[in-house]
Amino acid sequence: MSRDSYSGRGGGNRRGPYNDGFDGGRPSRGGDRSRSGARAGDRGAYREGGRGAYRGGARDGYAPRGGGFGGGRGTGGRGGRRDRVETDLLHSDLVHEPVSRRNVVMGLFGAALVAAVGQLVDYQVVNAQTYRDRADERRLYSQTLFAKRGAIYDRNGNVIVQSVECENVYANPKLVTDVDAGVKALVEVLGLDEDECRDKLTQDTTFVYLKRQVDQDLADELADYKVAGIEFEPAVMRVYPYGSLASQVVGVVDIDNKGLTGLEAQYDEVLTGTNGWIARERARDGSYIAGGAYEKVEAEDGSDLVLTLDMDIQQAAEEALAQAVEDAHAQSGSALVMDPRSGDILACCSCPTYSQTDLANAATADMNLRMVTDSYEPGSVFKTLVSAMGIELGLVTPDTEFAVPAQVKVGDDMVSDADKRDYGLTMTLREIMRRSSNTGMVLVGEKIGADDFSSYLDTFGITEGSGIDFPGENPGTIRAREDYDGSTLGSMSFGQGIAVAPIRVARAVGSIANGGVLTTPHFVSAQGDERVDWTEHHDRVMSAETASQVTSMMVTVVDEGTGMDARIDGYDVAGKTGTAERASEEGGYSDYIYMSSFLGFAPASDPELLAYITLDGTPQGSNAACEPFVPIMQKALSVMGVARTR
């Protein structure tokens, strides 16, 4: 129906036709003053049906002061009164309204433009790199090229540990088209758990490790199955040509080839290289795009280490120590072979030991190199240092006599000798050493005095670190001079009341073998092509004469005294036994549980080798430690080509 032919309700032309003007119908109260007023007539002249779209007032009209345009309830129906103008932003008159649609639209366009420019600045300037990185993460796959960790050699160039190429096996589950085939291959070749494999191959991701550090042969076998979605990346892992030999010295690395224990941890920065990487462009599903972006940075391998160890001597030490621990019913044991002239460690081990390739079954305690990481009361081995103090101070000589009682009071305790005699004896210092008399050595300690005794503990390096290039040296329990009580001096004189890492005792007694000069025990002789200088802390701590006199008494111990089980055919051996009582959990000392030890060097006339054996938690005395000393020292003398002296 056209607007020209519209008729009002009831069929007549009651309100007149709607054309350019109003020819009929009832006019508005204000009269027919204008087309505008007429247009806003009685309840709205413009209807499309039913009640009009506009009730009464002239919402689109303009009502001037003094007259009403459009009666009824229109805004201009009360003459002489100026009414508020309402604005309909969507339908406003472009000429008469205060805010036109044009301005609104332009304002919206302006705001949108400002927002767009701001977003563009954020994308291209403020956070440009962040957005580029995010895009690259989705588009580029960066794969690590692992650097080879430096190899470790013994003094003769034998490889103790090295890194070899292997493969990390991973999956892109989105590319796996046959999960059952993938699971079967992984179980058969790599021995993985079936349920775990199935779970990984169905994850909602594009990357998941299946197994890392897989031998190349196994990786090649798995690749032959040609399972879509199972992929490989180059990696490196540590291998041990000598098996578990020297495992406590060498230590282990984690899955990322970072050193955790032993020399692997001590020299981690030297051994560790710099990883490289390769970046390749991939599609949304994770597959590589042929001819896509490609960038590669080569890895730089780490530096090698050359050790002072001799693997033949190391093997002899580990075998003899394990046998001694078993025979003596000991809880554990340690062995050290060292060149006292240089501090080179030729062998060092503890028992029980462990395998680097079976860490799941390795006890933490068995991974420790007890010679360094544990501390013990050294027992009578310490008498060598007490004798050196007295001689160096000019207070005694090997022939100085003492009236040695059967018992002597130390603090609140009565100390006696191992022979349990009930009578006194006159003994020289040499005899005190030969018998390993506790009561006699207490008298020597009293002669030295607490001040000098404490001072010489510092001089001999007992109270400070040994300087060994190995992590976790035990600081021990050593009383400061101001903390001495009534029993401190007496008990320390025969090697109790003080706990120290065995490596410190070996270093201190090694100065006797080296003519009075301390050396620094160490494992590494070269890093890469550069030799390591260990002579900086070679300090004289006693005269050569004092060292010679103590050595002479130690020869007597082996030839005629408590160390006779340590004699070696063809060589003069200097040594000292030790039997320290072990502390009880209830306090005090345990009955019949000892730390048995022997420290000796040969040839005594020109020492080239020193060995220190400890057996902890054994019911036997010092002779138990003499037994492994002999085969270990014999092997070392033979390997090092030391000439016979007897």
C-alpha positions in Angstrom: 0.0 0.0 0.0 1.3 3.4 -0.9 1.5 6.3 1.4 -0.7 8.4 -1.0 -3.7 6.0 -0.8 -3.7 5.4 3.0 -7.0 5.9 4.7 -7.7 6.0 8.4 -9.5 3.3 10.5 -13.2 2.8 9.7 -13.0 2.9 6.0 -13.5 6.7 5.6 -11.2 9.4 5.1 -11.5 10.7 8.6 -8.1 11.9 8.9 -7.4 12.6 5.4 -4.9 11.3 2.9 -1.2 11.7 3.5 0.4 13.6 0.7 2.4 16.8 0.7 -0.1 18.5 2.9 -3.1 17.8 5.0 -6.4 18.3 3.0 -8.7 16.8 5.5 -9.0 15.4 8.9 -8.9 17.1 12.2 -6.2 19.6 12.6 -3.9 19.9 15.6 -4.6 22.2 18.4 -2.1 24.7 17.4 -3.7 25.1 14.0 -2.3 24.4 10.6 0.6 26.8 10.9 3.1 24.8 9.1 3.7 21.6 7.4 6.0 20.7 10.3 3.2 21.2 12.8 0.7 19.4 10.7 3.0 16.5 10.4 2.9 16.1 14.2 -0.9 16.1 14.4 -3.4 14.4 16.7 -1.6 11.3 18.0 0.6 11.3 14.9 -0.6 11.7 11.4 1.8 9.1 10.1 0.7 5.5 10.9 1.7 2.3 9.3 -1.0 0.4 11.2 -2.6 0.1 14.6 -1.6 2.9 16.9 0.9 5.4 15.4 4.6 5.1 15.8 4.7 8.4 17.5 2.2 9.3 20.3 1.2 12.9 20.3 4.3 15.1 20.3 6.5 16.1 17.5 9.6 14.2 18.3 11.0 15.1 15.0 9.5 18.6 15.1 10.7 21.8 16.5 8.5 23.7 19.0 9.3 27.5 19.1 8.5 29.7 22.0 4.9 31.1 22.0 3.2 28.4 20.0 2.6 24.7 19.9 3.4 22.7 16.9 1.4 19.5 16.9 -1.1 19.1 19.7 -2.0 16.1 21.8 1.0 15.0 23.9 3.6 16.5 21.7 6.5 18.5 23.0 5.2 21.7 21.5 1.6 21.5 22.7 1.8 24.1 25.4 2.4 27.6 24.0 4.7 30.0 25.6 6.8 27.3 27.2 10.2 26.1 25.8 10.5 22.4 26.2 13.7 20.2 26.3 14.9 19.0 23.0 15.4 15.2 22.9 18.1 13.7 20.6 17.8 10.4 18.8 21.3 9.7 17.6 20.1 7.1 15.1 17.4 9.2 13.6 18.4 12.8 14.2 18.0 15.5 11.7 21.3 16.3 10.2 20.7 20.0 10.2 18.8 20.8 13.4 20.1 18.2 15.9 23.0 19.2 18.2 24.8 15.8 17.6 24.3 14.6 14.1 24.7 11.1 12.8 27.6 12.3 10.7 29.5 13.3 13.8 28.8 10.1 15.6 29.9 8.0 12.6 33.0 10.1 12.2 33.8 9.8 15.9 33.5 6.0 15.8 35.7 5.9 12.7 38.3 8.1 14.5 38.3 5.9 17.6 38.7 2.8 15.5 41.6 4.4 13.7 43.4 5.3 16.9 42.9 1.8 18.2 44.3 0.3 15.0 47.3 2.6 15.0 48.0 1.8 18.7 47.8 -2.0 18.0 50.1 -1.5 15.0 52.7 0.3 17.1 52.5 -2.5 19.7 53.0 -5.1 17.0 55.8 -3.4 15.1 57.6 -1.4 17.8 56.8 -1.9 21.4 56.6 -5.7 21.5 57.8 -6.6 18.0 60.4 -9.1 19.2 58.0 -10.9 21.5 55.5 -11.4 18.7 58.3 -12.5 16.3 59.5 -15.1 18.9 55.9 -16.4 19.4 55.5 -16.8 15.7 58.9 -18.5 15.4 57.9 -20.9 18.2 54.9 -22.0 16.3 56.7 -22.1 13.0 60.3 -23.1 13.8 61.5 -26.2 15.6 64.9 -25.7 17.3 66.8 -28.9 18.0 69.8 -29.0 20.4 73.1 -30.2 19.0 74.8 -31.5 22.1 78.4 -30.8 22.7 80.6 -33.8 23.5 81.8 -33.7 27.1 85.6 -33.9 27.5 87.1 -37.4 27.9 89.0 -38.4 31.0 92.3 -40.3 30.7 94.6 -42.0 33.2 98.3 -41.0 33.4 99.1 -43.5 30.6 96.5 -42.3 28.1 94.0 -45.0 28.8 90.4 -43.8 28.4 88.5 -43.9 31.7 85.4 -42.2 30.5 84.3 -40.6 27.2 81.3 -39.3 25.4 79.9 -41.1 22.4 77.1 -40.2 20.0 73.7 -41.7 20.6 70.1 -40.8 19.8 67.2 -39.4 21.8 64.0 -41.0 20.7 60.9 -38.8 20.7 57.4 -38.7 19.1 55.1 -36.3 17.4 51.8 -37.8 18.4 49.9 -35.8 15.8 51.9 -37.6 13.1 51.4 -41.1 14.6 49.0 -42.9 12.3 49.4 -46.4 13.8 49.7 -46.3 17.6 49.7 -50.1 17.9 52.7 -50.4 15.6 54.5 -47.7 17.5 53.9 -49.3 20.8 55.0 -52.7 19.6 58.3 -51.3 18.2 59.1 -49.4 21.3 58.5 -52.4 23.6 60.4 -54.8 21.4 63.4 -52.7 20.7 63.8 -50.4 23.7 62.0 -52.5 26.3 59.7 -49.7 27.4 56.4 -50.1 29.3 53.5 -50.8 26.9 51.0 -48.6 28.7 53.4 -45.7 29.1 54.2 -45.8 25.4 50.6 -45.8 24.4 49.9 -42.9 26.7 52.8 -40.9 25.2 51.9 -41.7 21.6 48.3 -40.4 22.1 49.0 -37.2 23.9 47.7 -33.9 22.5 51.1 -32.4 21.7 53.7 -32.4 18.9 56.7 -33.4 21.0 57.3 -36.0 23.8 60.5 -37.9 24.7 60.1 -41.6 24.6 63.7 -42.5 25.7 66.8 -40.5 25.9 70.4 -41.6 25.2 69.7 -44.7 23.2 72.6 -46.7 21.8 73.1 -46.0 18.1 72.5 -49.7 17.2 69.2 -49.7 19.0 68.2 -46.4 17.5 69.0 -47.8 14.0 67.0 -51.0 14.7 64.0 -48.9 15.8 64.3 -46.7 12.8 63.9 -49.8 10.6 60.3 -50.2 11.8 59.5 -46.9 10.0 56.7 -45.9 12.4 55.3 -42.5 11.4 55.6 -40.0 14.1 58.6 -41.6 15.9 61.6 -39.4 15.4 65.3 -39.2 16.5 67.6 -36.4 17.6 71.4 -36.6 18.0 72.7 -36.8 21.6 75.8 -37.9 23.5 76.2 -40.1 26.6 79.1 -41.2 28.8 80.6 -44.6 28.5 83.1 -46.3 30.8 85.7 -48.6 29.1 86.9 -49.9 32.5 83.4 -50.5 33.9 83.0 -49.4 37.5 86.7 -49.1 38.1 87.5 -45.7 39.7 83.8 -44.8 39.7 83.9 -42.9 43.0 86.8 -40.8 41.7 85.3 -40.1 38.3 81.8 -39.6 39.4 78.6 -39.4 37.3 76.6 -36.9 35.2 72.9 -36.4 34.9 70.8 -37.0 31.8 71.8 -33.6 30.5 75.5 -34.4 30.9 76.0 -32.1 33.9 78.5 -33.4 36.5 76.9 -34.5 39.8 79.7 -36.2 41.8 83.4 -36.8 41.8 85.7 -35.2 39.2 82.7 -34.9 36.8 81.4 -32.3 39.3 84.7 -30.8 40.3 85.7 -30.1 36.7 82.3 -29.6 35.2 83.0 -26.3 33.6 86.2 -27.7 32.0 84.6 -30.8 30.7 81.4 -29.2 29.5 81.3 -27.9 26.0 78.9 -25.4 24.4 75.8 -26.9 22.8 74.9 -25.9 19.3 71.5 -26.0 17.6 69.6 -26.4 14.4 66.4 -24.7 13.5 64.0 -26.0 10.9 60.6 -24.7 9.7 57.7 -26.9 10.2 54.0 -27.1 9.3 51.1 -26.8 11.7 51.0 -30.6 12.2 54.7 -30.6 13.2 56.1 -32.0 10.0 59.1 -30.4 8.4 58.6 -28.2 5.4 60.8 -29.2 2.5 62.9 -26.3 1.4 61.8 -24.3 4.5 63.9 -22.1 6.7 67.1 -23.8 8.0 69.8 -22.6 10.4 72.6 -24.5 12.2 75.2 -23.6 14.8 77.8 -26.3 15.5 78.5 -27.5 19.0 81.9 -26.9 20.7 83.2 -29.9 22.6 84.6 -29.7 26.1 88.2 -30.1 27.2 89.7 -33.4 28.2 91.3 -34.2 31.6 94.4 -36.3 32.2 94.5 -37.8 35.6 97.4 -38.9 37.8 95.6 -42.3 38.3 97.2 -45.5 37.0 94.4 -47.9 36.2 96.5 -51.0 36.9 97.3 -49.7 40.4 93.7 -48.7 40.8 92.4 -52.1 40.0 94.9 -53.8 42.4 93.7 -51.4 45.1 90.0 -52.0 44.6 90.4 -55.8 44.5 92.7 -55.9 47.6 90.4 -53.6 49.5 87.2 -55.5 48.7 88.9 -58.7 49.9 90.1 -57.1 53.1 86.6 -55.6 53.9 85.2 -59.1 53.5 87.9 -60.9 55.5 87.8 -58.3 58.4 84.0 -58.2 58.5 84.3 -54.4 58.2 81.5 -52.1 57.3 83.5 -50.2 54.8 87.1 -49.5 53.7 89.3 -47.0 51.9 92.6 -47.1 50.1 94.9 -44.4 48.8 98.2 -44.7 46.8 100.1 -41.4 46.3 103.5 -40.1 45.3 104.5 -38.1 48.4 107.0 -36.1 46.4 104.5 -34.6 44.0 101.1 -35.3 45.6 100.0 -37.3 42.5 97.3 -39.8 43.5 97.9 -43.0 41.7 94.9 -44.9 43.1 92.0 -44.1 45.4 88.9 -46.1 46.2 86.3 -47.0 48.8 84.4 -50.3 49.4 81.6 -50.9 48.8 81.5 -49.2 45.4 78.9 -48.8 42.7 78.5 -48.7 38.9 77.8 -45.5 37.0 75.6 -47.5 34.6 73.4 -48.9 37.3 72.5 -45.9 39.5 69.1 -47.2 40.3 70.8 -49.8 42.5 73.5 -47.6 43.9 73.5 -46.5 47.5 74.4 -42.8 48.1 77.0 -43.8 50.7 78.7 -46.1 48.2 79.2 -43.2 45.8 81.3 -41.4 48.3 85.1 -41.4 48.2 85.5 -41.9 51.9 89.1 -41.0 52.0 87.9 -37.5 51.3 84.3 -37.2 52.3 84.3 -39.0 55.7 86.1 -38.2 58.9 87.5 -40.6 61.5 89.6 -40.6 64.6 92.9 -41.5 63.1 94.2 -43.6 66.0 97.8 -44.5 66.4 98.8 -43.4 62.8 98.6 -39.9 64.4 101.6 -40.8 66.6 103.9 -40.2 63.7 102.9 -36.5 63.7 103.1 -36.2 67.5 106.6 -37.6 67.4 107.6 -35.1 64.6 106.3 -32.2 66.8 108.4 -33.2 69.8 111.6 -33.7 67.7 111.1 -30.5 65.7 110.7 -28.6 68.9 113.9 -30.1 70.2 112.1 -31.7 73.2 112.8 -35.3 72.3 114.8 -37.6 70.1 114.1 -41.2 69.1 116.3 -42.2 72.1 114.7 -40.0 74.7 113.5 -42.2 77.6 110.2 -42.1 79.4 109.0 -43.9 82.5 105.8 -45.2 81.0 103.2 -46.4 83.5 100.7 -49.2 82.8 97.9 -46.6 82.9 97.7 -42.8 82.8 94.7 -40.6 83.6 93.4 -38.5 80.7 90.6 -36.3 81.9 88.2 -38.6 83.8 89.4 -41.8 82.0 92.2 -44.2 82.6 94.2 -44.9 79.4 96.2 -48.2 79.0 98.1 -50.0 76.3 96.8 -52.7 74.0 99.0 -55.3 75.8 97.0 -54.7 79.0 100.1 -55.0 81.2 99.8 -54.0 84.9 103.3 -52.7 85.3 105.4 -49.7 84.1 108.3 -49.7 81.7 111.1 -47.5 80.7 110.7 -46.8 77.0 112.5 -44.6 74.5 110.4 -42.7 71.9 111.4 -45.4 69.4 110.1 -48.1 71.7 106.9 -46.2 72.3 106.4 -46.1 68.5 107.3 -49.7 68.1 104.8 -50.9 70.7 102.3 -48.1 69.8 102.1 -47.3 73.4 99.2 -45.0 74.3 100.4 -44.2 77.8 103.9 -43.4 76.5 102.6 -41.0 73.8 100.4 -39.2 76.4 103.7 -38.3 78.1 105.1 -37.0 74.9 102.1 -34.9 74.3 102.4 -33.4 77.8 106.0 -32.5 77.0 104.9 -30.7 73.9 102.1 -28.8 75.6 98.7 -27.6 74.5 99.9 -24.4 72.8 102.5 -25.9 70.6 100.4 -29.0 69.9 97.5 -26.8 68.6 100.0 -24.7 66.6 101.4 -27.8 64.9 98.0 -29.1 63.9 97.8 -25.9 61.8 101.3 -26.3 60.5 100.7 -29.9 59.3 97.5 -28.8 57.6 95.2 -30.9 59.8 92.9 -28.0 60.6 92.6 -26.7 57.1 91.6 -28.3 53.8 94.0 -30.6 52.1 93.7 -28.7 48.8 92.6 -31.9 47.0 90.8 -31.3 43.7 87.7 -33.2 44.8 84.3 -32.1 46.1 83.0 -32.6 49.6 86.1 -32.8 51.8 84.9 -33.4 55.3 86.1 -30.6 57.7 86.3 -33.1 60.6 86.0 -32.2 64.3 89.0 -30.5 65.6 88.9 -28.4 68.8 90.3 -24.9 68.7 92.9 -24.2 71.4 90.5 -22.2 73.5 88.2 -25.1 73.7 90.7 -27.6 75.1 89.6 -29.4 78.3 91.4 -31.7 80.6 91.3 -34.6 78.2 91.9 -32.9 74.9 95.7 -32.9 74.7 96.1 -36.4 76.2 93.6 -38.1 73.9 94.8 -36.4 70.8 98.4 -37.5 71.5 97.4 -41.0 70.6 95.0 -40.1 67.8 91.6 -39.9 69.6 89.5 -36.9 70.5 90.0 -35.6 67.0 88.2 -36.6 63.8 89.7 -35.7 60.4 89.4 -36.8 56.8 92.0 -39.5 56.0 93.3 -37.4 53.1 94.6 -34.8 55.5 96.4 -37.4 57.6 97.9 -38.9 54.4 99.1 -35.4 53.3 100.6 -34.6 56.7 102.4 -37.9 57.1 103.4 -37.6 53.4 105.5 -34.6 54.5 107.6 -37.0 56.6 108.2 -39.2 53.5 109.0 -36.0 51.4 111.8 -34.8 53.7 109.6 -32.4 55.7 107.7 -30.7 52.7 104.0 -30.8 52.4 102.5 -31.4 48.9 99.0 -31.0 47.7 97.2 -34.3 46.9 95.5 -34.1 43.5 93.9 -36.2 40.7 94.3 -34.0 37.6 97.7 -33.4 35.9 96.4 -31.7 32.7 93.3 -29.9 31.4 93.2 -30.1 27.6 96.7 -29.3 26.4 97.7 -27.4 29.6 99.5 -29.0 32.5 98.3 -28.1 36.0 101.0 -26.7 38.4 100.4 -28.0 42.0 103.7 -26.8 43.5 102.3 -23.5 44.8 101.5 -25.0 48.2 104.5 -27.2 48.7 105.4 -25.9 52.1 108.2 -27.0 54.5 106.7 -27.9 57.8 109.7 -29.7 59.5 113.4 -30.1 58.9 114.7 -32.9 56.8 116.5 -34.2 59.9 113.2 -34.4 61.8 111.6 -36.2 58.9 114.5 -38.6 58.7 114.3 -39.5 62.5 110.6 -40.1 62.4 111.1 -42.3 59.2 113.7 -44.3 61.1 111.2 -45.0 63.9 108.5 -46.0 61.4 110.9 -48.5 59.8 111.3 -50.1 63.2 107.6 -50.4 63.5 107.4 -52.4 60.3 110.6 -54.4 60.9 110.0 -55.3 64.5 106.8 -53.8 65.8 103.1 -53.7 65.3 103.4 -53.3 61.5 105.3 -56.5 60.8 102.5 -57.7 58.6 103.2 -54.9 56.2 106.7 -56.0 55.3 107.5 -56.4 51.6 110.3 -58.5 50.3 113.0 -56.5 48.6 112.0 -53.1 50.1 112.5 -51.2 53.3 109.1 -50.0 54.4 108.3 -47.3 56.9 104.8 -47.4 58.4 102.5 -47.0 61.4 99.5 -48.9 62.5 96.3 -47.5 63.9 93.4 -48.9 65.9 90.9 -46.3 66.9 87.8 -47.1 68.9 84.6 -46.2 67.2 82.0 -44.0 68.8 78.9 -45.6 70.1 75.4 -44.3 69.4 74.7 -44.4 73.1 77.7 -42.3 73.8 81.4 -43.2 74.5 83.1 -45.9 72.6 81.8 -49.3 71.3 83.4 -52.5 72.6 85.3 -54.4 69.9 84.4 -52.2 67.0 87.4 -50.4 65.6 88.8 -48.3 62.8 91.8 -50.3 61.7 94.4 -48.5 59.6 97.9 -48.6 58.3 99.9 -45.9 56.6 103.3 -46.7 55.1 105.7 -45.6 52.4 108.5 -47.2 50.4 111.3 -47.3 49.9 111.9 -45.8 53.3 115.4 -44.7 52.3 114.1 -42.8 49.2 110.3 -42.7 49.4 108.4 -42.8 46.1 105.1 -44.3 47.1 102.8 -43.9 50.0 99.7 -46.0 50.8 97.0 -45.5 53.4 94.5 -48.2 54.2 91.4 -47.8 56.5 88.9 -50.4 57.5 85.9 -49.1 59.4 83.6 -51.0 61.7 85.8 -54.1 62.1 86.2 -56.2 65.2 89.9 -56.6 64.4 92.9 -54.5 65.2 95.5 -52.8 63.0 96.9 -55.9 61.5 93.7 -56.2 59.4 94.7 -53.1 57.4 98.3 -54.4 56.9 97.1 -57.2 54.8 95.7 -55.2 51.8 98.6 -52.8 52.1 101.1 -55.4 50.9 99.5 -56.4 47.5 98.6 -52.8 46.8 102.1 -51.5 47.5 103.7 -54.4 45.6 101.7 -53.7 42.5 102.5 -50.0 42.7 106.2 -50.5 43.2 106.2 -52.9 40.2 104.1 -50.6 37.9 106.2 -47.5 38.8 109.4 -49.4 38.2 110.9 -48.7 41.7 114.2 -50.5 42.2 114.6 -53.0 45.1 116.4 -51.7 48.2 116.9 -55.0 50.1 
